[in-house]
Amino acid sequence: MGRRKVRTEGLRDELLATATRLLADGGHPAVTTRAVAAGAGTSLAAVNELFGGKPGLIRAIFTTGFARLTEELQALATTEDPEADVIELALAVRSFAHRHPPLYEVMFSRPFAEFHPDEHDARAAEAIYAIVVGRVAALLGPARAKGTAKDVAIGLFAVVQGLVALEASGLLGSAPESIDRRFHLTLTATLHGLVATASETTAHTRKTR
C-alpha cells in the first residue's frame, strides 16, 4: 500500500514535469494528455486517474507556475530603498515571463479552452500578491490609509502585466534599449503616480477623522 502511494506520487510528478517540458518546448498546442503520457512512458489512463483528465493537468501546471514565481520573488532581498525594492519585484516578474513565456501565459492568460480557473485556483496567486503588497506597504509607510497598499499593488501589477504583454507581442519596440527604456519609464511613472494618489488618500482620510 505504502509503495503504491510512493509510485503514484512519483508518476504524478513525472507526468507534470513532462507536461511542463512539452509546454516550454512547443507551447500550449504541444500539451495533450496523449503526448504527456507517451513522454512519461505511461498510459493515458494514468493521466486521467492522477489528474482527472486534461483540465486537472493544466490546473497542476497553473499552480506550479505560481509556486515557481513565488519562490523567486521570496528570494529577493530587501534594502533600505523601498521604491527600488518594489521596482526590483516588478522586473523580476518580467524576467520570469521572459524565461518561461508559455508557462507565464498559462498563469495569466487562458490558452487552454479546457481550463477555467475558479476561486480556489485563484489562491495560487495569493502569495505573490502578498509579497507585492508587503513591499508597497513598506514604500507607503506605516501612516498609509487602510487599503492603499493593496490598491497600489494591484494597479502596479496590472501595468506590469500590460507591459509584459506588449513586449511579448513586439508592440513595445524592436530595439532592446528602447524596450527597456519604455518599460522602466512606464513602470517608474506609474509607481510614482500611484504612490502620490495613495498619499493624497491618506491625507484626506486624516482630515475627515
C-alpha positions as CSV (number, residue, x, y, z in Angstrom):
1,M,0.0,0.0,0.0
2,G,2.8,2.4,1.0
3,R,4.9,1.6,-2.0
4,R,2.0,2.0,-4.3
5,K,1.4,5.5,-2.9
6,V,5.1,6.4,-3.4
7,R,5.0,5.2,-7.0
8,T,1.8,7.1,-7.7
9,E,3.2,10.4,-6.3
10,G,6.4,9.8,-8.3
11,L,4.5,9.2,-11.5
12,R,2.4,12.2,-11.0
13,D,5.5,14.4,-10.6
14,E,7.0,12.8,-13.7
15,L,3.8,13.5,-15.7
16,L,3.7,17.1,-14.5
17,A,7.4,17.6,-15.4
18,T,6.7,16.1,-18.8
19,A,3.7,18.4,-19.4
20,T,5.7,21.4,-18.3
21,R,8.6,20.5,-20.6
22,L,6.3,20.0,-23.6
23,L,4.7,23.4,-22.8
24,A,8.2,25.1,-22.7
25,D,9.3,23.4,-25.9
26,G,6.2,23.6,-28.1
27,G,3.8,26.0,-26.4
28,H,0.2,25.1,-25.3
29,P,-0.6,23.1,-28.5
30,A,2.0,20.6,-27.6
31,V,0.4,19.7,-24.3
32,T,-2.1,16.9,-24.9
33,T,-2.8,14.1,-22.5
34,R,-1.6,11.5,-25.0
35,A,1.7,13.4,-25.6
36,V,2.2,13.7,-21.8
37,A,1.5,10.0,-21.2
38,A,3.9,9.0,-24.0
39,G,6.6,11.4,-22.8
40,A,6.4,9.9,-19.3
41,G,6.3,6.3,-20.7
42,T,2.9,5.6,-19.2
43,S,-0.7,5.3,-20.3
44,L,-3.5,7.8,-20.9
45,A,-5.4,6.1,-18.2
46,A,-2.7,7.1,-15.7
47,V,-3.0,10.8,-16.6
48,N,-6.8,10.6,-16.2
49,E,-6.5,8.8,-12.9
50,L,-3.9,11.1,-11.4
51,F,-5.2,14.5,-12.8
52,G,-8.8,13.9,-13.7
53,G,-8.1,14.5,-17.4
54,K,-6.6,17.5,-19.2
55,P,-8.3,20.2,-17.1
56,G,-6.7,18.8,-13.9
57,L,-3.3,18.5,-15.7
58,I,-3.4,22.2,-16.8
59,R,-4.5,23.2,-13.3
60,A,-1.4,21.5,-11.9
61,I,0.8,23.4,-14.4
62,F,-1.0,26.6,-13.5
63,T,-0.3,26.0,-9.8
64,T,3.3,25.0,-10.4
65,G,3.9,28.3,-12.3
66,F,2.7,30.4,-9.4
67,A,4.7,28.3,-6.9
68,R,7.9,28.9,-9.0
69,L,7.3,32.6,-9.3
70,T,6.5,32.9,-5.6
71,E,9.8,31.2,-4.8
72,E,11.8,33.5,-7.0
73,L,10.1,36.6,-5.5
74,Q,10.6,35.4,-2.0
75,A,14.3,35.0,-2.6
76,L,14.7,38.7,-3.4
77,A,16.4,40.6,-0.7
78,T,15.0,43.9,0.6
79,T,17.1,47.0,1.0
80,E,16.8,50.4,2.7
81,D,15.3,51.8,-0.5
82,P,11.7,50.6,-0.6
83,E,11.0,52.1,-4.0
84,A,13.9,50.2,-5.5
85,D,12.6,47.1,-3.9
86,V,9.2,47.4,-5.5
87,I,10.7,48.1,-8.9
88,E,13.0,45.1,-8.5
89,L,10.0,43.0,-7.8
90,A,8.3,44.1,-11.0
91,L,11.4,43.5,-13.0
92,A,11.7,40.0,-11.5
93,V,8.1,39.3,-12.8
94,R,9.2,40.5,-16.2
95,S,12.3,38.3,-16.1
96,F,10.2,35.3,-15.2
97,A,7.9,36.0,-18.2
98,H,11.0,36.2,-20.5
99,R,12.4,32.9,-19.2
100,H,9.1,31.0,-19.1
101,P,6.7,32.5,-21.7
102,P,4.4,29.6,-22.3
103,L,4.1,29.0,-18.5
104,Y,3.5,32.6,-17.9
105,E,0.8,32.5,-20.5
106,V,-1.0,29.7,-18.7
107,M,-0.7,31.6,-15.4
108,F,-2.1,34.9,-16.6
109,S,-3.9,34.2,-19.9
110,R,-6.3,31.4,-21.0
111,P,-4.6,29.5,-23.8
112,F,-6.3,26.2,-22.8
113,A,-10.1,26.1,-23.5
114,E,-10.4,23.1,-21.2
115,F,-9.2,25.0,-18.1
116,H,-11.1,27.9,-16.5
117,P,-9.6,28.9,-13.1
118,D,-12.1,29.2,-10.3
119,E,-11.9,30.9,-6.9
120,H,-9.9,28.1,-5.5
121,D,-7.4,28.2,-8.3
122,A,-7.0,32.0,-7.8
123,R,-5.5,31.3,-4.4
124,A,-2.3,30.2,-6.2
125,A,-1.6,33.8,-6.8
126,E,-2.2,35.0,-3.3
127,A,1.3,34.5,-2.1
128,I,2.6,36.7,-4.9
129,Y,0.1,39.5,-4.2
130,A,1.1,39.3,-0.5
131,I,4.7,39.9,-1.4
132,V,3.9,42.8,-3.7
133,V,1.5,44.4,-1.1
134,G,4.2,43.9,1.6
135,R,6.8,45.8,-0.5
136,V,4.3,48.5,-1.4
137,A,3.3,48.9,2.2
138,A,6.9,49.5,3.2
139,L,7.2,52.2,0.5
140,L,4.0,53.9,1.6
141,G,4.9,53.8,5.3
142,P,3.0,53.0,8.4
143,A,0.8,56.1,8.2
144,R,-0.8,54.9,5.0
145,A,-4.6,54.8,4.8
146,K,-6.2,51.4,5.0
147,G,-6.4,49.6,1.7
148,T,-4.0,51.9,-0.2
149,A,-1.1,49.4,-0.2
150,K,-3.4,46.8,-1.9
151,D,-4.7,49.4,-4.3
152,V,-1.3,50.4,-5.4
153,A,-0.1,46.8,-5.6
154,I,-2.9,45.7,-7.8
155,G,-2.6,48.8,-10.1
156,L,1.1,48.3,-10.4
157,F,0.8,44.6,-11.2
158,A,-1.8,45.4,-13.8
159,V,0.6,47.7,-15.6
160,V,3.4,45.2,-15.4
161,Q,1.1,42.6,-16.9
162,G,0.2,45.0,-19.7
163,L,3.9,45.9,-20.4
164,V,4.9,42.3,-20.5
165,A,2.1,41.5,-23.0
166,L,3.1,44.5,-25.2
167,E,6.7,43.4,-25.1
168,A,5.8,39.8,-26.0
169,S,3.8,41.0,-28.9
170,G,6.5,43.3,-30.2
171,L,4.5,46.4,-29.6
172,L,6.8,47.9,-27.0
173,G,9.5,48.4,-29.6
174,S,12.1,46.5,-31.6
175,A,15.4,47.6,-30.2
176,P,16.3,46.2,-26.7
177,E,17.4,49.6,-25.5
178,S,14.1,51.2,-26.4
179,I,12.1,48.4,-24.9
180,D,14.0,48.6,-21.6
181,R,13.7,52.4,-21.5
182,R,9.9,52.3,-22.2
183,F,9.4,49.5,-19.7
184,H,11.3,51.3,-16.9
185,L,9.8,54.7,-17.8
186,T,6.3,53.5,-17.6
187,L,6.9,51.4,-14.5
188,T,8.5,54.2,-12.6
189,A,6.0,56.8,-13.7
190,T,3.1,54.5,-12.8
191,L,4.6,53.8,-9.4
192,H,5.1,57.4,-8.6
193,G,1.6,58.3,-9.7
194,L,0.0,55.5,-7.6
195,V,2.1,56.4,-4.6
196,A,1.1,60.1,-5.0
197,T,-2.6,59.2,-5.2
198,A,-2.3,56.9,-2.2
199,S,-0.6,59.7,-0.2
200,E,-3.5,62.1,-1.1
201,T,-6.0,59.5,0.0
202,T,-4.1,59.2,3.3
203,A,-4.1,62.9,3.8
204,H,-7.8,63.2,3.0
205,T,-8.6,60.4,5.5
206,R,-6.8,62.2,8.2
207,K,-8.7,65.4,7.6
208,T,-12.1,63.7,7.7
209,R,-11.4,61.9,11.0
